Amino acid sequence: MQATAHPPATPRPGATATTWLKLAIVYLMIGVGLGIAMGATENFLMRPVHAHLNLLGWTTLALAGLIYSVYPEAGRSRLAKIHFWLHNIALPAMMVSLTLLLMGHKEVVPVLGASEIVALAGILVFACNIFLNVRAPAATPVTKPHGQARGDVRPALGSLATGR
């Protein structure tokens, strides 16, 4: 009797993960659009906004969404909700105030600083969520073929050599 391995279950993203991924795509479109506009006008003043939109918007949100789809208990946690709101309140405020600062409006520095602190708080909450709610899956017991002695690797090595 040959042991059969069950394929790993495919993670199904929950509503939380899907929301993160959709927002990530919105930030990607805004970041790419800004990059195209800068290139077309040859005015690269908004480089920091472009970089932050793509890193904190597209990349960070997409990774959080993917992590929350693979670890749904982390995605459903209270920490995920706090992370979501901190990140998604801070990022637009940060991008608008950074844009205004780059355009010469120094009076927005306090808003920029506050939004950066809120974004940092969101990242710290995300880190806490990962450390508290992400665990390695339990080991799946391996069924040995009938007649294979414990510790006998010859049948397994043979299947590697033959591709079966």
SULDATA-V139483 format. One record per residue. N is the residue number from 0. RES is the residue in one letter. PHI is phi in degrees with one decimal (999 if undefined). PSI is psi as a letter, one per 30 degrees, with the letter a starting at -180 (NA if undefined). D_LAST is the distance of its C-alpha to the last C-alpha in Angstrom with 2 decimals. Layout:
n res phi psi d_last
N RES PHI PSI D_LAST
N RES PHI PSI D_LAST
//
This chain:
n res phi psi d_last
0 M 999 k 14.27
1 Q -89.0 k 11.06
2 A -73.2 k 12.13
3 T -111.9 k 12.05
4 A -96.4 k 12.88
5 H -89.4 k 15.78
6 P -64.2 k 16.20
7 P -63.1 k 19.24
8 A -65.9 k 22.48
9 T -80.1 k 23.98
10 P -64.5 k 27.39
11 R -108.5 j 30.25
12 P -66.0 k 33.27
13 G -85.9 a 36.47
14 A -59.9 e 39.91
15 T -62.0 e 40.53
16 A -62.5 e 37.51
17 T -63.8 e 38.30
18 T -61.6 e 41.91
19 W -58.9 e 40.96
20 L -66.9 e 38.71
21 K -66.8 e 41.41
22 L -64.9 e 44.04
23 A -59.4 e 41.88
24 I -64.7 e 41.79
25 V -59.9 e 45.59
26 Y -65.8 e 46.06
27 L -61.6 e 43.77
28 M -63.5 e 45.93
29 I -65.2 e 49.11
30 G -62.9 e 47.92
31 V -67.4 e 46.82
32 G -59.5 e 50.04
33 L -63.7 e 52.10
34 G -62.2 e 50.33
35 I -64.7 e 51.06
36 A -62.4 e 54.66
37 M -63.8 e 55.13
38 G -64.9 e 53.82
39 A -66.9 e 55.98
40 T -94.0 f 59.09
41 E 55.4 h 58.29
42 N -118.4 j 59.36
43 F -104.8 g 56.83
44 L -58.6 e 58.94
45 M -90.5 g 56.38
46 R -50.8 e 53.49
47 P -63.1 e 53.33
48 V -66.7 e 53.18
49 H -56.4 e 50.44
50 A -64.7 e 48.39
51 H -69.2 e 48.91
52 L -59.9 e 48.09
53 N -76.0 e 44.77
54 L -84.4 e 43.91
55 L -79.0 f 45.41
56 G -84.5 d 45.16
57 W -65.2 d 41.99
58 T -66.7 e 39.72
59 T -66.3 e 40.86
60 L -66.4 e 41.05
61 A -64.2 e 37.66
62 L -64.1 e 36.01
63 A -61.8 e 37.93
64 G -61.1 e 36.83
65 L -67.3 e 33.15
66 I -62.7 e 33.53
67 Y -69.4 f 35.43
68 S -78.8 e 32.77
69 V -78.0 e 30.03
70 Y -121.2 i 32.51
71 P -61.6 f 34.66
72 E -65.6 e 36.76
73 A -69.9 e 37.98
74 G -68.2 f 38.67
75 R -91.1 f 40.74
76 S -72.9 l 42.70
77 R -61.1 e 46.38
78 L -62.7 e 45.53
79 A -64.3 e 43.48
80 K -65.5 e 46.55
81 I -63.0 e 48.83
82 H -56.5 e 46.51
83 F -55.3 e 46.48
84 W -70.0 e 50.26
85 L -60.6 e 51.06
86 H -64.5 e 48.76
87 N -86.6 f 49.87
88 I -90.1 e 53.56
89 A -69.2 e 53.52
90 L -62.0 e 51.60
91 P -62.2 e 53.92
92 A -61.9 e 56.98
93 M -65.4 e 55.73
94 M -68.0 e 55.01
95 V -67.1 e 58.39
96 S -68.2 e 60.33
97 L -65.8 e 58.56
98 T -59.2 e 59.39
99 L -63.3 e 63.00
100 L -62.0 e 63.23
101 L -64.5 f 61.99
102 M -87.4 g 64.66
103 G 103.4 g 67.31
104 H -92.4 i 67.75
105 K -67.9 f 67.87
106 E -66.6 f 68.97
107 V -88.3 f 65.35
108 V -54.7 e 64.29
109 P -61.9 e 64.65
110 V -66.2 e 62.47
111 L -61.0 e 59.85
112 G -61.6 e 59.98
113 A -64.3 e 59.75
114 S -67.6 e 56.78
115 E -65.4 e 54.97
116 I -66.3 e 55.61
117 V -64.8 e 54.33
118 A -62.4 e 51.15
119 L -61.0 e 50.70
120 A -60.4 e 51.23
121 G -62.4 e 48.49
122 I -67.3 e 46.06
123 L -66.3 e 47.07
124 V -64.7 e 46.54
125 F -59.2 e 43.06
126 A -61.1 e 42.31
127 C -60.1 e 43.67
128 N -60.1 e 41.58
129 I -64.2 e 38.36
130 F -67.8 e 39.28
131 L -89.5 e 40.43
132 N -119.9 f 37.97
133 V -108.0 j 34.61
134 R -129.0 l 32.42
135 A -66.3 k 28.84
136 P -63.7 l 26.88
137 A -63.2 k 26.67
138 A -65.4 k 23.60
139 T -91.4 k 21.22
140 P -64.2 k 20.61
141 V -96.0 k 17.13
142 T -92.3 k 16.50
143 K -90.7 k 15.19
144 P -61.3 l 13.70
145 H -57.6 k 16.72
146 G 91.6 f 17.97
147 Q -84.3 k 16.44
148 A -75.2 l 19.52
149 R -60.3 k 20.50
150 G 85.8 f 19.82
151 D -83.8 j 17.38
152 V -96.9 f 14.65
153 R -58.1 e 13.41
154 P -61.6 e 10.54
155 A -67.0 e 9.47
156 L -64.5 e 10.21
157 G -62.1 e 8.36
158 S -68.4 e 4.90
159 L -66.8 e 6.73
160 A -69.3 e 8.00
161 T -93.0 f 5.49
162 G 80.6 g 3.82
163 R -105.3 NA 0.00
//
